[in-house]
Amino acid sequence: MERMRKTATYLSCEQVYKVWCTDPHLIAVLDIRPKEMFLAAHIPGAISVSPQELSGELDRLGEKLAVIVSLETEAVAEDVVDRENVVLMSHCHQWLEMNHPVAGDGLKTTLLEFKRREKSMVNRTSDEKTSGSASRVLLENGTIFHQLFEAESSTYTYIIADRASKEAAIIDPVIETVDRDLKLIEELGLNLVYVLDTHIHADHITGASEIRKRTGAKTAVSKLAGVSCVDTGLEDGQELKLGTKTIRAISTPGHTDTCMTFAFEGMVFTGDALLIRGCGRTDFQQGSSDTLFESVREKLFTLPDDTVVYPGHDYRGLTSSTIGLEKAFNPRLGVKNSREDFKRIMSELKLAHPKKIQEAVPANLACGQTRDNRVLHPQIVDGIPEISCEDLLRHLSDAKAGRIQLIDVRRPDEFNNELGHVPGARLVTLGPELTEFLKNSDRDQEIVFLCRSGGRSGSATAESIQLGYKKTINMVGGMIRWNEKKFEVERK
């Protein structure tokens, strides 16, 4: 029988994006397009590799999965078909169409074919413009825009900027994803000017205070919130400048009494006042169905129909809408519903309070400063708190000062091998030794677990959580990633 010919493995843009967002340490994105195209725009964190260098680069990756970005995937497929740790990203031009983050100049010809897309968008019909594509905004008026997602609370965070001046604002940052957001801002070469919160959140803690501490950006929230630590208390109609562009604050109370919508270059960032085919609840934090109805109908629904709506949350995988679509199809606030219809719908919701409300509201009234004063703010991935190597590097001084512990769970023969160990780390091998250590240690201490690649340290983190620890964290990528970054190691 003739043997079946082996074929290369392909992943769609959306599949690559999901891994890139949740487990970036597991993959290496190798971009083999021409150098000028890479410099114009590329996936943040991608490495530019020439086709001649590809084989050698793949050999160096070890356990990582290589994702290859190429204009001609079929030609590359023949060269990598026998490799087990390589996939090709299909239809790479769709990355921007799906509104995923991009680093680079972004104005030259790229894999995303900006010029071709710009021309096609200018010629779109008015019906097509209701789709709410962020790419149109990016291309037509020199605006930088990125939508980011925090999975635990289903919160959207937005980065907006004036391309010419590079002045930027971040809207509704979450404390657990501050490192991710600031890394993207750095990669884009932006100067962060403002940190904006649409309201006092009850389902997550804002990253405003941490971002202000690390960047010097000014924090802002509604003046009615009475937050004394905020730099700017916003009033209805107040304007904030990003270069020559203007953010306009629109007071839209109802979900809470302090809700603000931010209008910017044909987009509105509505927080919880207006969601995609829905709206925020009105039964706590001085919420009011009457007030929310007036805010949406009299302020938001009077905007042009093609205004793109970017909400504070979505729980069904939707990313944006338009004012026209929400007027027509929002089952709560659509124009077919009366005020009484809306009040009846909202009174019948009977929702449980957000899980983090007791923690989040007091912290957000203090600009995101929590009472536990923890040093690190990990992102939760599959129930395990995680930070990157870069996150830990920024806090090595805290480890030296004893504010966090670094516990390396590898074997003794690995601790001083060619990978070495993080300066200040203590060796406590995974197994009976670690279990004994955890049983006899302070469960309130902040611990970062380390290992070769992140697997064993993830197991150590899970074990510590089962034993009641509240501040234990896994460093993803382990010493392999630490060495790839050429960070300092000890071998003694």
Helices and strands as residue ranges (DSSP letters): E 10-11, H 13-22, G 24-26, E 27-31, H 35-40, E 47-48, H 54-60, E 65-69, H 73-80, E 86-89, H 94-97, H 114-122, G 128-131, H 134-140, E 143-150, E 155-162, E 167-171, G 175-177, H 178-187, E 191-196, H 208-215, E 218-222, G 223-225, E 232-234, E 239-242, E 245-251, E 260-264, E 267-271, H 289-295, I 296-300, E 308-311, E 321-322, H 323-329, H 339-347, H 357-364, E 379-381, E 384-387, H 389-394, H 396-400, E 405-408, H 412-415, E 426-427, H 432-439, E 447-450, H 455-466, E 472-475, H 478-484
